[in-house]
Amino acid sequence: MIQDKKEYTLIDEQKVIAEAIKKEAKKAFVSNKKSVVIIKGGPGSGKSLIAINALGELLKIGLMGAYVSKNMAPRKVYKNSLVCNNEISVHELFKSSGYFFLDKENKYDFLLVDEAQRLQEKSGVHNNVGENQIKEIINAAKLSVFFIDEAQTVTLRDIGSIANIKYFANYYHASILEIELNSQFRCKGSSTYLDFVEGFLYNKKFDAKFDFDFQVIDSPQELRNLIKKKNTNNNARLVAGFCWKRNAREADNPEFMDIKINDFEASWNLKHGEVFATRASAINEVGCIHNVQGLEFDYIGVIIGPDLKYENRKVITDYKKRANTEKSLYGLYVLMKQDKEYYEDLADKIIRNTYRVLLTRGIKGCYVYAEDQKLQEYLKKITKNKILM
């Protein structure tokens, strides 16, 4: 099924890394000794693409395993895209990271963990079962492959880090192989654009001249209209930061407007049914990071909420502007009683990381509107002379 789809074709260093995973899987199977592979890479470096290809290659040589992710959205998108007829089911090949807390040791030959930075300690609907998802995954598989970008940690519960993975790899006496992906295949392959996003968000030096279609739009209504215009192949989406409450009772009502900015009104993505990334009617809604992390689109429109501002010549965050219906900062005020400075810094990091993810989902273009007027003006100023394609 993968071989029949052009979008799953590996190129350049991606092929080398896929072969390295295959080699480690064979070694772990023959020796019956655990192996852990850590693959580091930024947005658009091809981590998910390698994971899906490795899944196919390892199954083809007779090994048993699965693709694993914390977020449901990428699992659904990849699973649905690979079902080519009603007789073939790939359901068991795509599993939640909270699935393994009851599994015996080495139940699987391999587990391929995408977006490993999103792993958590507890599992279950109420986060009250299991011990540690990293530990449970390494325990359950002879080969555990963790695809990770530590700058995409986006909730207080995210514990996926290279240090934590190594800790539990050593706990199980597993061999460790670290690989870094350096190439850039999203954002028209513009590493300069990624440098710009990181520089802008984290107040570092950057060059605002890059070969990628990035535009600051004057209003959220104009932004929505532009994204709809670009949605010729059902591959453009409008997303936003977590600054507007979601009405749980109206979560499946596309007529209910959760987001209001002046005369602009929009509904958060519907909670149930087909996923936001592929459902055609989702073009009329606004998605969040959980709908798009681990995925990519031709064009992405980003509404930057008031949790990101520009003051005193710096981009700053304001965790108080986060909607209290969103769980990424759930429990922050209680935790701050223990260590106010540490958790304020962590909340700041999570907000910046959230926008880093959103701003790097586009293959061909990214368009933004910032509710904070000073930030909007700053973005216009620094991108005034950039190269538009």
N, C-alpha and C positions, 0 to 999 in steps of 0.2 A: 504493500500500500504506500509506503514511504517512497519507494523507487518510482512510482507513477506520478509523484507530485513535485513539480519544479521548485516550489517554495521550500522544500526540505533538502535541497541539494547543498552539500558542503563544499567549501572552497578553501584554498590556501591552508593556513595553520589549523583550521577547524578539522580537516582530514587527519592531520598528524595527531591531534589530541584525541580524536575518536579512536584511532588505532592504538594509542597509548592506553585508553580505557579498556579496549578489547584485550590487550596484552595482560593488563593487571587482573582482569576477570579470569582469564585462563590460568594465570599463576595462582590466584586464590583458590580456584576450584581444584586444581591438581594437588596443591600443597595442603589444602584444608586449613590454611592460616588466613586470618583476616587482613584485608588491605583497605586503606582509606585513601581516596584521591580527593584533593582539594583544588578546584579550578576557579581561579580568580579572574574576573573580567568586568569591565564597566558596561554601561548601557549600550546595546547594539553590537556587542562583541561576538554574539552567536552562541551564548551559553545554552539557551533553550533548544536551539537548532541541533547542537551537538548531542544534547540529552536525548532528543527524540530519535536521532540517527543511531546513537549507541543502543537505545532500547531495541531497535530493529535488528542491529548486528548481533547483539548478544542473544536474542531469542533465536536468531537464525542458526547459531552454532549449538543450540540445544540447552542454553542456560535459562533459568527461571528467575524472573524479577519484575520490577515495575518502575514506572516514572512516578515521582513523589513531589507534592507541593503543598504548602500551607494554604494558599489561596485556591479556591475552587475554580475561578474563572479560567486560568490557563489549562487546567485539567480538562474542563468541558470543551474548550475550543479545540485542543489537540485531539481529544478523543472523538469528537464529532467529525472533524475533518478527515479522520482516518477510517471511518466506517464507510466502506464503499458499496455494500449492499446489506440487505436485511439478514443475511445468513451469517455474517461475520460480526462478532462482538469483541470489542477490545476493552470492555468495562473493567475487568480485573487487572489490566495493565496500568491503570491510573489510580493512584491512591492518595488519600490525605496523609499528611505528616503525623496526624494523631491516631493512626490506624494500628501501630505496632507495639503498643504497651503490653499486650498479652501474648505476643509471639515468642516462641522458643528460640534459642540461639541458632543462628545459621539456617533459619527456615528458607531464606532466599539466597540464591547464588549472587544476586546483585540488587542494589537499590540506587536509583539515580535521582538525587534530590535537587530540584531546581529552586531558585530563590532561597537558598539555605539560610540567609540572614533572617528570614521570617520564622524560623523554627522557635518553638516555645517550650517552657518546662511542662506545663500541664496540658492535658487534652480533654476532649469532651465538650459538650454544649456549654457547660458551666465552668470549664477549666478546673476540674476537680478530680481528674483521674490521671493515672500515669505518673512517671517520675521526672523524665527529661527526654524530649523527643530526639535529641542528638544521640544520647546514650541508647535509646530504644532502637533506633535505626541501625546503629553500628552493631548492636547485639543481634539483630534479626538477619543480618546479611554477611556473607563472606566478603563481598566487595561493596563498599559504600562510597558513592561519588557525590561530593557536595559542590554544587555550582553556586558561587557566592560573590556578592558585591556588598561589602560592609557599609557603604554609603547609601544603601537602600533599606536600612532599618527604619521602620515607620510607625512602630507602636511601642509602648512601654513594656510589653510582654515579649518582644522579640529578643531572643538570646543567641541567635545564630552568629557566631564569630569564629574566625580561624583559630583563635586561642582555645575556645571551648571545644571545637571539633578535635583539635590535637590532644586536649586533655583526656577526652573519652577514647580516642584512638589508642593512646598510651595505656589507659585503664584496661583495654582489651588486648594489649600487646600487639596491636596491628601495625603493619608497615605503613608509612605515610609518604605519599608522593604529592608534591605541590607543583601546579602548572599555572602560568599566567597567560591570559589571552590579551594580546596587544592591539590587534586589528580592530577597525571600526567599520561596521557594515550598515548601520542605521544613520539617520540624519545625513543622507547622501555621502556617507563615509567621512564626514567632516569632523576630525578630531579637534579642530579649532573651535567649532561650535560647542562641543562638550566642554572644552576649556573655558569658553565664555560663560556657559551655564554655571559651572562650578565657581568661577571667579565672581560672577554677579551675585550668586546666592550666599557664598561664604566670605565675601569681602576680600577676595584675592585679586592679584593682577590678572588682566585678561586682554585679549585682542578682540574687538567687536567686528572685525572684518573677516567674514567666513562665507564659504560657498554653500549656503543653505538658506532656504526660504523662511526667514523668521520675521514676523511683522507684529507691531504693536497696534492694536485696533482701538478705535475711539470709544466704542460702547459695547456692552455685552450683546445687544441686539444685532449690531453689525457683525460681531464675531460669530454669532449663531448663523446669520445669513451666509457668511463666507464659508463656514464649515458645511452647511447644507449644499452650497454650490459645488464644493469640492468632493462631495459624497457620491461620485459617479459610479463607484464599484462597491458601495456599502462598506467603505474602508476609511471613513473619516468620522471622528467623534468629538463631542464637546465634553470637557471634564472640568472639575473645580476642586478647590481646597475645601476642607471640612469646616466651613464657617456658617452653614445654614442648617437648622434643625430638620431632621426627617420625621414626618408624622407617621408613626408606626401603623396607625389605623388606616391611613391612606396610601400605604406602601405599594399597593397594586393598582392605584388609580392614576392614570396618566393625565387626568384633568385637574388633579390637585397640584397647586403650585407651591413647592417648598421654598424655592429660591426667589427672592425679590430684591432687585437692585434698581432703584428709581422706578422707571416704567417697564423694566424688564422683569418677566416672570418665567419660571421654568420648573419642571418637576425633576426630582431626583430619579435615578434609574429605577425601574420596576424591580421589586424584590424577587419575584418568582418567574418561572417560564424560561425561555431561551435566554442565554447570556447576553449581556449588554454589547459585547464586542461583535457579535454576529447577527443579532436581531435587527431587522431592517427598521422597525419603528423606533429603535433606540436613538436614531438621529434627532428625534424630537425631545430627548431627555438629556440630563446632565449626569455623567458618571463620576465615580470617585476613584481613588487610587486602587482600591481592591478589585475594581472592574478591569483595570488595564495593566497592573504590574505583571511583568513577565510576558506581555503581549506588545504588538506594534501595529501601527496604522499608517496609511499613506499620509494623512493629515490629522493633526491634533489641535484642538482649540482649548486653551487653558484660561479659566477665570481664576485669577489670583485674588483670594479673599483678604479681608482686613487683618488676618494673622501674619501677613508679611507686609512690612512697611519700609519707608525710606525716611530716616531722620539723621540729622547731623552728619550728612555725607556717608551714611552707612545703611545697608539693608539690615533691618532688625526683625525680630519675631515678637508676637504677642499671643501667648497661649490662652489668655482670657477671651480671645475672640473665637476660639474653637467652639463649635456647637456641642452642647453637653449630651446630645443623643449619639454622638460618635464615640467609639470605644478606644481609639488609639491612645488617648491620654487618660483613660479611665483610671481613677484612683490617684491621680497626680497630687491633689491637695492633701490627701492622707499621707502619701509618701514624703511630701515636702516637710511635714512635721518632723520626720526623721533626719533629713538632710536637705535643707532648702536649696542650697547652692548647686548640689549635684543634680537634683531632679529638675531644677530650672534649666540648667545647661542641657540636660537630656531632652527636655521638651523643646528647647530651641533647635537642637539637632534634628529631632523628628520632624518638625515643621519644615525645615530647610530640605531635608531628605525627601519629604513628600513632594515638594515642588520640583526637585531634581528628577524624580521619577516621571512626573507628569510632563515636564518640558522636554523629555528625551524619548517620547513614544512615537514621534513622527518619522517616517522614512523620507518624505518629500518636503514636508513643511510643518511649522509650528507657529500658531498665531495666538497672541495673548491680550488679555485685558486685565488691568490691575485696579481693584476698587479704591485702593489708597491713591489719591491723586498725585502725591509727591513721587510715589513709586512709578506711577504711569508716566509722569514727565521725565523721570530719570531714565527709564527704559527707552523712551523715545530719543532722548538726548544721546545715549551711548550707542544706539544702533542707527543713528541718522545717516551715517556714510557707509554702512555695511553693503556688501555685495548682494544684490537681490537677483535670484535666478527665475 
